Amino acid sequence: MFLKQLSLLNYKNLAQIEFEFDTKINCFVGKNGVGKTNILDAIYHLAYGKSYFNPLAVQNIKHGEEYFVIDGLLDKNNKEEKIVCSLKKGQKKTIKRNGKVYDKLSEHLGLIPLVIISPSDADLIVEGSETRRKFIDSVIATLDSSYLQLLIQYQKTLSQRNALLKYFAVNQIFDADNLSIYNEQLSSSGQLIFEKRKQFLAEFVPIFEKHHANISGGNEKVALKYESQLFESDLLSLLEDNLQKDRIIQYTSVGIHKDDLIFEIDGFPIKKFGSQGQQKSFLIALKLAQFEFMKKQSGELPILLFDDIFDKLDETRVQKIVTMVNDAVFGQIFISDTHAERTELIIRKTHQSYKIFNI
């Protein structure tokens, strides 16, 4: 699978631009601020139906315009697939496949397996647990359409239960039977999500450890640990045991919305004890593991986006990536960089076909 063509209209700072891509390596080079990363984000948008960098869809419309359009042409199993993602202010975003609008985003997820490696991945280390949960959920949902529906159902029930707890507090009443309905629903979807996350990480962690050992030379011991209250007890029991606390604080204090993914190096939190270089190696290994996992599950090579990483990596890490390209580990690759000469020097070492686009 590869992306043949891309056309953008009013996407972020890009008024109108079109590309015809190489099947292997494509590089966008130019000064900071010209829109290189925005092109990568548009490709991500085609795959996931949303921006990687800006979750507010309307903010992806070029300033002063009323809409954006992302138009892509894929070659998937030697068959052309035309994907169009568009948004007009005040209207719902639409994604079309070969002219037909999807009823649900979940129907589109997985059509274009894709992984992005970006400096903003540092958020996975420095931000809170929600960022890491989103990473887990994004990988699983791309390969399991039922998982996204479980997440939507869980979040809806959670909001309803929280609203009920607030209603009880404001009106100084309590209805155990009414609350138990939400407890049952939350437990049902929450337990399934927990099991799917647990199964995913059991497969994912060994892949991550392998990639980290390759990048770092095996000199450090890293760990990814799944942290969940549901290891202690089933969700229904947890909800019942924490009922008095929830009534006082007026929201649900236990559940899979509290799960986290713990990042460690040599037994300590990498956020506090990892150097910048160690953190970079950790994150690249995490994303390469995502790539391999998606490749294994989908049976095809995901598209790989490298956002400005040559500027952030030392020569040893860059050489590791070049070696993987040479070994045909990756399929189609898109790269953004500020230095055209550096980019061409690096990609020539891969001995693969390429195109360079000056933005």
C-alpha positions in Angstrom: 0.0 0.0 0.0 1.2 3.5 -0.8 -0.1 7.1 -1.2 0.1 8.1 -4.8 -1.3 11.6 -4.8 -2.2 14.3 -2.3 -4.1 17.5 -2.8 -4.7 20.1 -0.1 -7.0 23.1 -0.1 -7.1 25.6 2.8 -5.5 23.2 5.2 -3.7 25.1 8.0 -1.3 27.5 6.3 -1.5 25.8 2.9 -3.8 27.5 0.5 -3.5 25.0 -2.4 -0.9 22.4 -3.1 -0.6 19.1 -4.9 1.9 16.2 -4.9 2.6 13.0 -6.8 4.6 10.7 -4.5 7.4 8.1 -4.9 6.4 4.7 -3.7 9.3 4.6 -1.2 10.7 7.9 0.2 9.3 11.4 0.0 11.0 14.4 1.7 9.5 17.9 2.4 12.3 20.4 2.9 12.2 24.1 3.7 12.5 26.7 6.4 10.6 26.5 9.7 7.0 27.7 9.4 6.5 27.0 5.7 4.1 24.0 6.3 6.2 20.9 6.1 4.7 19.4 9.2 1.2 20.4 8.1 1.6 18.2 5.0 2.6 15.2 7.2 -0.4 16.1 9.4 -2.7 16.1 6.4 -1.5 12.5 5.5 -2.2 11.5 9.2 -5.6 13.2 8.9 -6.5 11.0 5.9 -5.7 7.9 7.9 -7.2 8.7 11.3 -9.9 11.3 10.4 -8.3 13.9 12.7 -5.1 16.0 13.1 -2.2 14.6 15.1 -1.3 18.0 16.4 -4.6 19.9 16.8 -7.6 18.1 18.1 -10.0 21.0 17.3 -11.0 20.3 13.8 -12.1 23.8 12.9 -8.7 25.2 13.8 -7.2 23.2 10.9 -9.0 25.5 8.4 -6.7 28.1 6.9 -7.2 31.5 8.6 -9.8 33.6 6.8 -11.3 30.6 4.9 -14.5 28.6 5.5 -13.4 25.1 4.8 -10.6 22.7 4.1 -10.3 19.7 1.8 -7.7 16.8 2.0 -7.8 14.7 -1.2 -5.7 11.5 -1.3 -5.3 8.7 -3.9 -4.1 5.4 -2.5 -2.8 2.2 -4.2 -4.0 -0.6 -1.9 -3.6 -4.1 -3.1 -3.1 -2.8 -6.7 -6.5 -1.1 -6.5 -7.0 2.7 -6.4 -8.8 4.1 -3.3 -9.8 7.8 -3.3 -10.1 9.3 0.2 -11.4 12.8 0.8 -11.6 14.4 4.2 -13.3 17.8 4.4 -14.8 20.3 6.9 -16.8 23.4 6.5 -17.3 25.8 9.4 -20.6 25.0 11.2 -20.9 21.6 9.7 -19.9 18.1 10.5 -16.6 16.8 9.1 -17.0 14.2 6.4 -14.7 11.4 5.1 -15.5 9.8 1.7 -14.1 6.6 0.3 -14.5 6.4 -3.5 -17.3 9.0 -3.3 -19.2 7.4 -0.5 -19.5 9.1 2.9 -18.7 6.9 5.9 -21.5 6.6 8.5 -19.0 6.2 11.3 -15.3 7.0 11.6 -14.7 3.4 12.9 -15.5 2.1 9.4 -12.5 4.1 8.0 -10.0 3.3 10.7 -7.5 0.7 9.6 -7.8 1.3 5.9 -4.6 3.3 6.0 -2.2 1.9 8.6 0.1 4.7 9.5 2.6 5.7 12.2 4.1 9.1 12.9 7.3 9.8 14.7 7.5 13.5 15.9 9.2 15.7 18.5 5.8 16.2 20.0 5.8 12.5 21.0 7.7 13.8 24.1 4.2 14.5 25.4 3.8 10.8 26.0 6.5 11.2 28.7 5.9 14.6 30.1 2.1 14.8 30.0 -0.5 13.0 32.2 -2.0 9.5 32.0 -4.7 10.6 29.5 -2.0 11.1 26.7 -0.6 7.6 27.2 -4.1 6.0 27.3 -4.9 7.7 24.0 -1.7 6.2 22.5 -2.9 2.7 23.6 -6.4 3.2 22.5 -5.4 4.6 19.1 -3.3 1.6 18.2 -6.0 -0.9 19.3 -8.9 1.0 17.7 -7.1 1.1 14.3 -7.0 -2.7 14.2 -10.2 -3.5 16.2 -13.4 -1.6 15.1 -15.4 -2.8 18.1 -12.9 -1.3 20.5 -13.7 2.3 19.5 -17.4 1.6 20.1 -16.6 0.3 23.6 -14.7 3.4 24.4 -17.5 5.7 23.2 -20.0 3.7 25.2 -17.9 3.7 28.3 -17.3 7.5 28.1 -21.0 8.2 27.6 -21.9 6.1 30.6 -19.2 7.6 32.7 -20.5 11.1 31.9 -24.0 10.0 32.8 -22.9 8.5 36.1 -20.9 11.7 37.0 -24.0 13.8 36.2 -26.1 11.7 38.4 -23.7 11.9 41.3 -23.7 15.7 41.0 -27.5 15.7 40.8 -27.6 13.7 44.1 -25.3 16.1 45.8 -27.2 19.3 44.6 -30.6 17.9 45.5 -29.4 16.1 48.7 -31.0 12.8 47.5 -29.8 9.3 46.6 -31.2 6.6 44.4 -29.2 3.4 44.7 -31.3 1.6 42.0 -30.8 4.3 39.4 -27.0 4.4 40.1 -26.7 0.6 39.9 -27.9 0.7 36.3 -24.9 2.9 35.3 -22.6 0.7 37.5 -23.6 -2.3 35.5 -23.2 -0.6 32.1 -19.8 0.9 33.1 -18.6 -2.4 34.4 -19.7 -4.3 31.2 -17.8 -2.0 28.7 -14.9 -1.2 31.2 -14.0 -4.9 31.8 -13.9 -5.6 28.0 -11.6 -2.5 27.5 -9.3 -3.6 30.3 -9.0 -7.1 28.8 -8.3 -5.7 25.3 -5.6 -3.3 26.7 -4.0 -6.1 28.7 -3.9 -8.4 25.7 -2.5 -5.7 23.5 0.3 -4.8 25.9 1.2 -8.5 26.4 2.0 -8.6 22.7 3.4 -5.1 22.4 5.9 -4.9 25.2 8.3 -7.6 23.9 8.3 -5.8 20.5 9.1 -2.5 22.2 11.9 -4.1 24.2 13.5 -5.6 21.1 13.5 -2.2 19.2 14.9 -0.4 22.2 17.8 -2.9 22.6 18.5 -2.4 18.9 18.5 1.5 19.1 20.4 1.8 22.4 22.8 -1.1 21.9 21.1 -3.0 24.8 23.0 -0.9 27.4 19.8 0.1 29.4 16.9 -1.9 30.8 13.6 -0.3 30.0 10.1 -1.2 31.0 6.5 -0.5 29.9 4.1 -1.3 32.7 0.3 -1.3 32.4 -1.2 0.2 35.6 -4.9 -0.4 36.2 -7.2 -0.5 39.3 -8.8 -3.5 37.6 -5.8 -5.7 38.4 -7.0 -5.4 42.1 -10.7 -6.2 41.6 -13.4 -6.3 39.0 -14.9 -2.9 38.1 -18.4 -3.5 39.6 -16.8 -4.3 43.0 -14.6 -1.2 42.7 -17.5 1.0 42.0 -19.5 -0.3 44.9 -16.5 -0.1 47.3 -15.8 3.5 46.4 -19.4 4.7 46.4 -19.2 6.9 49.5 -16.0 8.6 48.1 -17.7 9.2 44.7 -20.7 10.7 46.4 -18.5 13.2 48.3 -16.3 14.2 45.3 -19.2 13.9 42.8 -17.4 12.0 40.1 -16.3 8.4 39.4 -13.0 7.8 41.0 -12.3 4.3 39.7 -12.4 2.6 36.3 -10.4 2.2 33.1 -10.4 6.0 32.7 -7.7 6.0 35.4 -5.4 3.5 33.6 -1.8 4.5 32.8 1.3 3.2 31.0 4.4 3.5 33.2 7.7 4.3 31.4 10.8 3.2 33.3 14.6 3.0 32.7 16.7 0.9 34.9 13.8 0.7 37.4 13.1 4.5 37.6 10.6 6.8 35.9 12.2 7.9 32.6 10.5 11.3 33.0 12.7 12.1 36.0 15.8 9.9 35.5 16.2 9.6 31.8 18.5 11.9 29.8 17.2 13.6 26.7 19.0 11.0 24.6 17.5 8.1 26.6 14.0 9.6 26.3 14.4 10.0 22.5 15.5 6.4 22.2 12.6 5.3 24.3 10.0 7.1 22.2 11.4 6.0 18.9 11.4 2.4 20.1 7.8 2.9 21.2 6.8 4.1 17.7 8.8 1.5 15.9 7.1 -1.1 18.0 3.7 0.4 17.0 4.8 0.1 13.4 5.7 -3.5 13.7 2.6 -4.4 15.7 0.3 -2.8 13.1 2.3 -4.4 10.3 1.8 -7.8 12.0 -1.9 -7.3 12.7 -2.9 -5.7 9.4 -0.7 -7.8 7.1 0.7 -4.8 5.3 3.4 -2.2 5.7 2.1 1.0 7.4 3.0 4.4 6.0 5.7 6.0 8.2 5.9 9.7 8.8 9.2 11.2 10.2 8.5 14.8 11.4 11.7 16.8 11.8 13.6 14.0 13.6 16.9 14.3 11.8 17.3 17.6 13.7 16.7 15.8 17.0 18.8 12.6 16.6 22.5 11.9 16.8 24.3 10.2 13.9 24.1 6.7 15.6 20.3 6.7 15.8 20.0 8.1 12.3 22.2 5.3 11.0 20.0 2.7 12.8 17.0 4.0 11.0 18.8 4.1 7.6 19.8 0.4 8.2 16.2 -0.5 8.8 15.2 1.2 5.6 17.9 -0.7 3.7 16.6 -3.9 5.2 13.2 -3.2 3.7 11.6 -3.0 7.2 9.6 0.0 6.1 7.3 0.6 3.2 6.5 4.2 2.1 8.1 6.9 4.1 7.5 10.7 4.4 10.1 13.0 5.9 10.2 16.6 6.9 13.5 18.5 7.4 14.9 22.0 7.4 18.1 21.0 5.6 17.8 19.7 2.1 21.5 18.7 1.8 21.4 16.7 5.0 18.2 15.0 4.0 19.5 14.0 0.6 22.8 12.8 2.1 21.0 10.5 4.6 18.4 9.1 2.1 21.1 8.3 -0.5 22.5 5.8 1.9 19.3 3.9 1.8 19.7 3.1 -1.9 15.9 3.5 -2.3 14.0 5.6 -4.8 13.0 9.0 -3.5 11.6 12.5 -4.2 12.4 15.8 -2.6 9.8 18.5 -2.5 11.0 22.1 -1.7 8.2 23.8 0.2 
